[in-house]
Each structure stands twice: as C-alpha cells, then as structure tokens.
C-alpha cells in the first residue's frame, strides 16, 4: 500500500487535468455537462481562473485571470506553454437559482460557494426548514461536481482518453 504522501504526489495531477477538461467541455461540448440524473447543467467559467507553469529550475509561474468579463486567451496561451489549471471558478443557474463556486485542482476542495438566496427566517419554527433548504442547495453543487468527476475518471481510465479525448483537448489548446 502506498504511503499517503507518495500517493498524493503521484496523483496530484488528476485534479488539474479535471479542471482543464471541464474548461474544454464548457467551450466545446456543453451538452455533455450533466448531473448524476443526466440533467443538462449550463455550467460556465466564472470570474476567476488560476494556472501554474513549472518552469526550468523548479521556478513556478502563476497566471491568475480575474474579472467578470475576463478574456481567457491568456489562459489558453498559458496552457500552450505547459501550464495547468489549478483553480477554476464555475457558475450555473437552474430554475432561477444561481450557483457560483471555486474548485481547487490540488485537493478538489470547493471554496467560495455562493448558493442561491433563500427566504429570511422570521420565526424559530422556520429554522429547521431553512437549514434543510441550505443543505439541499449545497448538495446540488456537490452532486454536479461529483457527477462530472465520475465521468472524467471513467474517461481518463479508458482507452478513449489516449485515442480520442487527449487529441481533441490538445487541438483545442493549440486552436
């Protein structure tokens, strides 16, 4: 059995590949972004993306793109130069509910989650319902991310990854 530190270092690239794959899907195959029930999720790149490029002599270049109307051309250029996506802000809306959150590639942590607004709790009796509603809203984001990660891992471990997907992603980056 692998030591946890060895396993972490050996497989830490998976999260970064996952984030790059999500970016690729958003731009090229948005109809394939679904939740665990195969409902289409209108996922978009939010207002923040971080890429890292490990250069010569282990010097790290960090490219951070921020802003609601940020141009992602700089990010694609960084990918061409060998950078990896290490953090990605994503957003989606469904049934008039808007979600926004970050995923960190290194650990797949969800941060900065902004679930939809809920009604104000005015009575003590409403507190349980409000907590359950928030729980559902947070769980919705987890369901979407879990479904995408499951799909990514199944693809990543299949022969189709090297025969087809990797080629398409590289063509998109070169594009």
Phi, psi and omega per residue, in radians:
X1 nan 2.408 -3.113
X2 -1.284 2.456 2.978
X3 -1.087 2.515 -3.059
X4 -1.048 -0.666 3.132
X5 -1.182 -0.678 3.114
X6 -1.150 -0.818 3.129
X7 -1.070 -0.727 3.135
X8 -1.052 -0.834 -3.137
X9 -1.170 -0.645 -3.099
X10 -1.210 -0.625 -3.028
X11 -1.983 0.259 -3.108
X12 -1.170 -0.333 3.139
X13 -1.211 -0.383 -3.035
X14 -1.033 -0.777 -3.130
X15 -1.106 -0.687 3.124
X16 -1.179 -0.693 3.064
X17 -1.113 -0.682 3.112
X18 -1.031 -0.808 -3.130
X19 -1.147 -0.684 3.097
X20 -1.123 -0.726 3.117
X21 -1.082 -0.724 3.092
X22 -1.059 -0.792 3.111
X23 -1.022 -0.789 3.107
X24 -1.025 -0.814 -3.139
X25 -1.064 -0.760 -3.120
X26 -1.033 -0.717 -3.096
X27 -1.462 -0.434 -2.999
X28 -2.090 -0.576 -3.103
X29 -2.372 1.000 -3.090
X30 -1.086 -0.374 3.122
X31 -1.271 -0.152 3.134
X32 -1.744 0.111 3.126
X33 -1.627 1.822 -3.070
X34 -2.313 2.849 3.071
X35 -1.580 -2.966 -3.099
X36 -1.171 -0.332 3.112
X37 -1.708 0.189 -3.108
X38 1.093 0.503 3.002
X39 -1.485 2.370 3.137
X40 -1.124 2.312 3.122
X41 -1.997 2.077 -3.120
X42 -1.382 1.173 -3.072
X43 -1.296 2.405 3.096
X44 -2.339 2.760 3.010
X45 -1.270 2.285 -3.124
X46 -1.431 -2.409 -3.006
X47 -1.870 0.354 -3.077
X48 -2.776 2.306 3.040
X49 -2.533 2.408 3.122
X50 -2.158 2.308 3.079
X51 -2.174 2.626 3.098
X52 -2.266 2.463 3.108
X53 -2.262 1.990 3.125
X54 -1.453 1.937 -3.090
X55 -1.577 -2.850 3.116
X56 -1.148 2.628 3.116
X57 1.032 0.558 3.103
X58 0.985 0.504 3.047
X59 -1.483 2.326 -3.070
X60 -1.796 2.201 3.036
X61 -1.805 2.221 -3.140
X62 -1.957 2.195 3.115
X63 -1.969 2.095 -3.130
X64 -2.099 2.147 -3.134
X65 -1.984 2.105 -3.100
X66 -2.247 2.676 3.043
X67 2.167 2.568 -3.112
X68 -1.141 -0.566 -3.141
X69 -1.963 0.547 -3.087
X70 -1.148 2.454 3.093
X71 -1.514 2.239 -3.088
X72 -1.546 0.124 3.131
X73 -1.070 -0.651 3.114
X74 -1.112 -0.653 3.104
X75 -1.158 -0.736 3.112
X76 -1.151 -0.628 3.074
X77 -1.118 -0.706 3.098
X78 -1.103 -0.692 3.084
X79 -1.081 -0.703 3.107
X80 -1.045 -0.598 -3.116
X81 -1.477 0.043 3.078
X82 1.801 0.139 3.116
X83 -1.267 2.826 3.065
X84 -2.185 2.605 3.091
X85 -1.343 2.147 -3.131
X86 -1.922 -0.293 3.077
X87 -2.685 2.441 -3.069
X88 -2.467 2.269 3.057
X89 -1.657 2.225 -3.109
X90 -2.162 2.722 3.119
X91 -2.536 2.609 2.990
X92 -2.717 2.758 3.115
X93 -2.346 2.457 3.061
X94 -2.647 2.470 -3.127
X95 0.872 0.750 3.130
X96 1.110 0.307 3.086
X97 -1.920 2.213 -3.099
X98 -1.896 2.319 3.133
X99 -2.101 2.533 3.037
X100 -2.563 2.418 -3.074
X101 -2.837 2.842 3.054
X102 -1.903 2.576 2.958
X103 -2.129 2.275 3.065
X104 -1.679 2.210 -3.070
X105 -1.142 -0.653 -3.063
X106 -1.054 -0.702 -3.036
X107 -2.164 -0.108 -3.037
X108 1.058 0.446 3.067
X109 -1.221 2.443 2.992
X110 -1.646 2.220 3.127
X111 -2.291 2.840 3.067
X112 1.033 0.507 -3.111
X113 -1.150 2.169 3.062
X114 -2.021 1.654 3.113
X115 -1.326 2.931 3.096
X116 -1.045 2.691 3.081
X117 -1.145 2.537 3.081
X118 -2.085 2.924 3.137
X119 -1.133 2.649 3.129
X120 -1.276 2.393 3.098
X121 -1.450 2.037 -3.109
X122 -1.867 -0.391 -3.134
X123 -2.217 2.643 3.140
X124 -1.026 -0.587 -3.116
X125 -1.172 -0.358 -3.120
X126 -1.495 -0.176 -3.048
X127 -1.081 -0.784 3.135
X128 -1.050 -0.768 3.116
X129 -1.099 -0.695 3.131
X130 -1.146 -0.685 3.119
X131 -1.151 -0.759 3.115
X132 -1.112 -0.656 3.113
X133 -1.122 -0.793 3.093
X134 -1.083 -0.726 3.114
X135 -1.019 -0.787 3.108
X136 -1.077 -0.774 -3.103
X137 -1.125 -0.731 3.079
X138 -1.164 -0.692 3.134
X139 -1.124 -0.526 3.125
X140 -1.084 -0.756 3.120
X141 -1.128 -0.758 3.122
X142 -1.057 -0.708 3.117
X143 -1.070 -0.779 -3.132
X144 -1.115 -0.834 -3.122
X145 -1.139 -0.747 3.119
X146 -1.059 -0.765 3.139
X147 -1.109 -0.742 3.110
X148 -1.140 -0.738 -3.125
X149 -1.160 -0.705 3.094
X150 -1.040 -0.805 3.132
X151 -1.088 -0.730 3.128
X152 -1.095 -0.840 -3.100
X153 -1.095 -0.749 3.104
X154 -1.066 -0.722 3.091
X155 -1.180 -0.776 -3.088
X156 -1.076 -0.566 -3.129
X157 -1.556 -0.106 -3.113
X158 -1.572 2.892 3.070
X159 -1.185 -0.450 -3.131
X160 -1.095 -0.428 3.134
X161 -1.055 -0.925 -3.106
X162 -1.336 -0.545 -3.074
X163 -1.417 -0.534 -3.005
X164 -2.309 -1.002 -2.988
X165 -1.089 -0.830 -3.123
X166 -1.049 -0.713 3.100
X167 -1.058 -0.793 -3.138
X168 -1.145 -0.696 3.134
X169 -1.163 -0.753 3.107
X170 -1.098 -0.676 3.096
X171 -1.136 -0.699 3.103
X172 -1.098 -0.759 3.129
X173 -1.114 -0.749 -3.124
X174 -1.219 -0.537 -3.043
X175 -0.546 nan nan
